[in-house]
């Protein structure tokens, strides 16, 4: 085998990808580019959400592991206003910061 080409990962398909030449050709057309970009919140559309109050959110953002009575897994994290913050990982009833936007 000379090379391996991944054609699909989850809901991402190579046919939907933009080539660098396409990005360069449309660099001044922000509407076109925005239409092609996948929102990170949508990447985790199947994951459950957790809403953190302001005190817990501050601790979470500072890397403090929080007590959490949820099933182990990756969760979308939101503030009380419904703003997507990023993702967190629950393991053994502890929520840990993962990706913060």
VOSEMAR-410615 format. One record per residue: x, y, z of N, C-alpha, C in turn; residue number from 1. Coordinates in Angstrom, 3 decimals. Each point is the difference from the previous one (the first is absolute). Example, Ala and Ser with C-alpha at 12.3 -4.5 7.8 and 13.67 -1.06 7.14 Angstrom:
ATOM	n.east	n.north	n.up	ca.east	ca.north	ca.up	c.east	c.north	c.up	nr
ATOM	13.190	-5.690	7.800	-0.890	1.190	0.000	0.900	1.200	0.000	1
ATOM	-0.350	1.050	-0.720	0.820	1.190	0.060	-0.770	1.090	0.730	2
//
This chain:
ATOM	n.east	n.north	n.up	ca.east	ca.north	ca.up	c.east	c.north	c.up	nr
ATOM	0.849	-1.175	0.000	-0.849	1.175	0.000	0.895	1.238	0.000	1
ATOM	-0.281	0.912	-0.941	0.789	1.226	-0.109	-0.547	1.132	0.839	2
ATOM	-1.325	0.066	0.130	-0.605	1.066	0.785	-1.401	-0.413	0.425	3
ATOM	-0.510	0.714	0.960	-1.341	-0.224	0.515	-0.748	1.320	-0.088	4
ATOM	-1.155	-0.026	-0.592	-0.795	1.223	-0.130	-1.323	-0.192	0.715	5
ATOM	-0.233	0.798	1.010	-1.238	-0.076	0.762	-1.072	0.777	-0.738	6
ATOM	-1.113	-0.648	-0.305	-1.068	0.620	-0.766	-1.150	0.493	0.862	7
ATOM	-0.102	-0.542	1.211	-1.105	0.385	0.877	0.381	-0.251	1.457	8
ATOM	-0.374	0.954	0.837	0.140	-0.151	1.450	-1.289	0.517	0.599	9
ATOM	-0.791	-0.884	0.586	-1.293	0.402	0.536	-0.856	0.586	-1.106	10
ATOM	-0.465	1.226	0.200	-0.836	0.650	-1.011	0.825	0.844	-0.985	11
ATOM	1.319	-0.004	0.142	0.879	0.770	-0.877	0.428	-0.857	-1.184	12
ATOM	-0.223	0.529	-1.200	0.367	-0.719	-1.213	0.948	0.839	-0.837	13
ATOM	0.945	-0.673	-0.641	0.989	0.688	-0.826	-0.657	0.799	-1.120	14
ATOM	-1.146	-0.465	-0.475	-0.700	0.708	-1.078	-0.486	1.383	0.433	15
ATOM	-0.154	0.211	1.295	-0.461	1.289	0.516	1.157	0.917	0.398	16
ATOM	1.214	-0.506	-0.107	1.174	0.779	0.401	0.328	1.056	-1.050	17
ATOM	0.614	1.081	0.469	0.457	1.058	-0.903	1.495	-0.173	-0.238	18
ATOM	0.401	0.136	-1.245	1.423	-0.021	-0.326	0.567	1.396	0.241	19
ATOM	1.290	0.067	0.247	0.636	1.295	0.242	-0.215	0.952	-1.178	20
ATOM	0.007	-0.542	-1.202	-0.213	0.836	-1.180	-1.396	0.628	0.024	21
ATOM	-0.983	-0.760	0.461	-1.374	0.519	0.079	-0.096	1.110	1.048	22
ATOM	0.661	-0.201	1.119	0.009	1.029	1.042	0.671	1.266	-0.525	23
ATOM	1.124	-0.170	-0.658	0.722	1.150	-0.567	-0.858	0.736	-1.027	24
ATOM	-0.706	-0.757	-0.841	-0.829	0.609	-1.051	-1.172	0.784	0.571	25
ATOM	-0.463	-0.383	1.197	-1.171	0.651	0.603	0.351	0.781	1.267	26
ATOM	1.272	0.328	0.172	0.435	0.639	1.248	-0.697	1.321	0.292	27
ATOM	-0.500	0.673	-1.015	-0.693	1.270	0.209	-1.512	-0.164	0.122	28
ATOM	-0.478	-1.212	-0.165	-1.431	-0.285	0.077	-0.296	-0.705	1.325	29
ATOM	-0.094	0.790	1.065	-0.168	-0.571	1.340	-1.289	-0.807	0.139	30
ATOM	-1.040	0.402	-0.703	-1.265	-0.743	0.065	0.192	-1.418	-0.534	31
ATOM	0.739	-0.133	-1.091	0.295	-1.308	-0.588	0.796	-0.856	0.983	32
ATOM	1.023	0.588	0.593	0.849	-0.724	0.959	-0.815	-0.407	1.228	33
ATOM	-0.794	0.921	0.548	-0.815	-0.305	1.187	-0.978	-1.137	-0.270	34
ATOM	-0.516	-0.048	-1.218	-0.955	-1.046	-0.371	0.663	-1.378	-0.006	35
ATOM	1.295	-0.045	-0.242	0.734	-1.273	-0.094	0.559	-0.476	1.339	36
ATOM	0.215	0.940	0.924	0.629	-0.348	1.278	-1.019	-0.653	0.930	37
ATOM	0.421	-1.059	0.652	-0.847	-0.705	0.950	0.219	0.608	1.379	38
ATOM	-1.064	0.414	0.631	0.037	0.558	1.346	0.414	-1.097	0.979	39
ATOM	0.933	0.297	0.896	0.480	-1.021	0.934	-1.130	-0.544	0.881	40
ATOM	-0.974	0.835	0.304	-1.145	-0.465	0.790	-0.744	-1.101	-0.758	41
ATOM	-0.074	0.128	-1.316	-0.667	-1.010	-0.821	0.780	-1.306	-0.067	42
ATOM	1.306	0.075	0.162	0.827	-1.208	0.003	-0.448	-0.924	1.130	43
ATOM	-0.427	0.587	1.103	-0.402	-0.766	1.182	-1.520	-0.051	0.151	44
ATOM	-0.731	0.088	-1.118	-1.459	0.076	0.049	-0.654	-1.183	0.718	45
ATOM	0.616	-1.158	-0.010	-0.595	-1.185	0.633	0.352	-0.117	1.483	46
ATOM	0.921	0.843	0.462	0.388	-0.049	1.408	-1.010	0.750	0.862	47
ATOM	-0.178	-0.474	1.213	-0.891	0.663	0.955	0.615	1.322	0.433	48
ATOM	-0.851	0.890	0.520	0.466	1.308	0.457	-0.033	0.076	1.522	49
ATOM	0.922	0.775	0.545	0.021	0.338	1.416	0.038	1.516	0.106	50
ATOM	-0.836	0.554	0.874	-0.046	1.445	0.229	0.645	0.278	1.354	51
ATOM	0.968	0.901	0.006	0.703	0.349	1.234	-0.358	1.408	0.436	52
ATOM	-0.274	0.155	1.313	-0.243	1.348	0.516	1.322	0.766	-0.007	53
ATOM	-0.050	1.276	0.271	1.191	0.848	-0.150	1.158	-0.443	0.898	54
ATOM	-0.297	-0.430	1.219	1.068	-0.427	0.910	0.670	-1.276	-0.507	55
ATOM	-0.819	-0.987	-0.390	0.563	-1.253	-0.509	0.722	0.219	-1.322	56
ATOM	-0.523	0.903	-0.813	0.637	0.284	-1.284	1.394	0.592	0.206	57
ATOM	0.118	0.914	0.949	1.305	0.595	0.285	0.996	-1.075	0.441	58
ATOM	-0.432	-0.889	0.873	0.870	-1.086	0.446	0.372	-0.906	-1.174	59
ATOM	-1.002	-0.352	-0.804	0.202	-0.855	-1.168	1.036	0.606	-0.947	60
ATOM	-0.148	1.297	-0.294	0.913	0.678	-0.912	1.421	0.093	0.551	61
ATOM	0.113	-0.032	1.325	1.318	0.045	0.630	0.598	-1.388	0.210	62
ATOM	-0.652	-1.023	-0.547	0.558	-1.346	0.040	-0.345	-0.831	1.212	63
ATOM	-0.900	0.498	0.845	-0.406	-0.751	1.184	-0.962	-1.114	-0.418	64
ATOM	0.242	-1.208	0.487	-0.918	-1.105	-0.270	-1.206	0.144	0.916	65
ATOM	-1.196	-0.073	-0.584	-1.239	0.198	0.748	-0.713	-1.321	0.237	66
ATOM	-0.672	-0.093	1.152	-0.852	-1.153	0.242	-1.151	0.040	-0.994	67
ATOM	-0.328	-1.145	-0.573	-1.031	-0.051	-1.023	-0.644	-1.373	0.003	68
ATOM	-1.290	-0.036	0.199	-0.732	-1.267	0.057	-0.547	-0.375	-1.377	69
ATOM	0.866	-0.071	-0.979	-0.392	-0.364	-1.358	0.779	-1.228	-0.435	70
ATOM	-0.502	-0.655	-1.011	0.657	-1.178	-0.558	1.321	0.417	-0.630	71
ATOM	1.019	-0.835	0.106	1.297	0.285	-0.603	-0.148	0.292	-1.488	72
ATOM	0.730	1.001	-0.477	-0.012	0.356	-1.416	0.323	1.460	-0.220	73
ATOM	-0.061	0.397	-1.258	0.275	1.385	-0.393	-1.314	0.751	-0.081	74
ATOM	-0.041	1.192	0.587	-1.207	0.829	0.062	0.268	1.374	-0.606	75
ATOM	-1.048	0.585	-0.572	0.058	1.392	-0.426	-0.258	0.841	1.245	76
ATOM	0.799	1.024	0.209	-0.110	0.851	1.184	-0.567	1.360	-0.406	77
ATOM	-1.005	0.450	0.748	-0.657	1.283	-0.243	-0.022	0.815	1.282	78
ATOM	-0.053	1.324	-0.154	-0.211	0.856	1.162	-1.510	0.140	0.220	79
ATOM	-0.383	0.737	1.014	-1.418	0.147	0.350	-0.814	0.721	-1.077	80
ATOM	0.664	0.736	-0.860	-0.692	0.730	-1.068	-0.154	-0.843	-1.262	81
ATOM	0.516	-1.232	0.045	-0.101	-0.878	-1.157	1.126	0.155	-1.001	82
ATOM	1.076	0.677	0.408	1.140	0.196	-0.895	0.913	-1.225	0.082	83
ATOM	0.341	-0.542	-1.174	0.894	-1.158	-0.062	1.395	0.413	0.430	84
ATOM	0.558	-0.710	0.983	1.315	0.307	0.548	1.066	-0.931	-0.573	85
ATOM	-0.362	-1.249	-0.187	0.958	-0.992	-0.484	-0.463	-1.391	0.398	86
ATOM	0.948	-0.878	0.230	-0.337	-1.359	0.404	0.696	-0.349	1.305	87
ATOM	-0.608	-0.924	0.694	0.569	-0.506	1.234	-0.130	-1.503	0.026	88
ATOM	0.868	-0.634	0.746	0.036	-1.454	0.081	-0.378	-0.429	1.418	89
ATOM	-1.024	-0.835	0.100	-0.407	-0.537	1.299	0.563	-1.407	0.137	90
ATOM	0.691	-0.227	1.090	0.528	-1.324	0.316	-0.039	-0.174	1.508	91
ATOM	-0.609	-1.082	0.432	-0.107	-0.296	1.434	-0.623	1.161	0.771	92
ATOM	-1.096	0.550	-0.535	-0.763	1.091	0.627	0.801	1.284	0.188	93
ATOM	0.993	0.211	-0.872	0.794	1.228	0.031	0.013	0.590	-1.407	94
ATOM	-0.348	1.290	-0.097	0.002	0.712	-1.273	1.323	0.754	-0.149	95
ATOM	0.681	-0.268	-1.095	1.285	0.632	-0.283	-0.088	0.784	-1.305	96
ATOM	0.597	1.151	-0.028	0.030	0.829	-1.206	0.719	-0.761	-1.113	97
ATOM	-0.572	0.107	-1.204	0.601	-0.644	-1.156	0.372	1.080	-1.009	98
ATOM	-0.943	0.425	-0.809	0.243	1.041	-0.996	-0.836	1.224	0.375	99
ATOM	0.648	1.152	0.071	-0.701	1.248	0.325	0.115	0.928	-1.198	100
ATOM	-1.132	0.562	-0.403	-0.020	0.888	-1.160	0.318	1.424	0.454	101
//
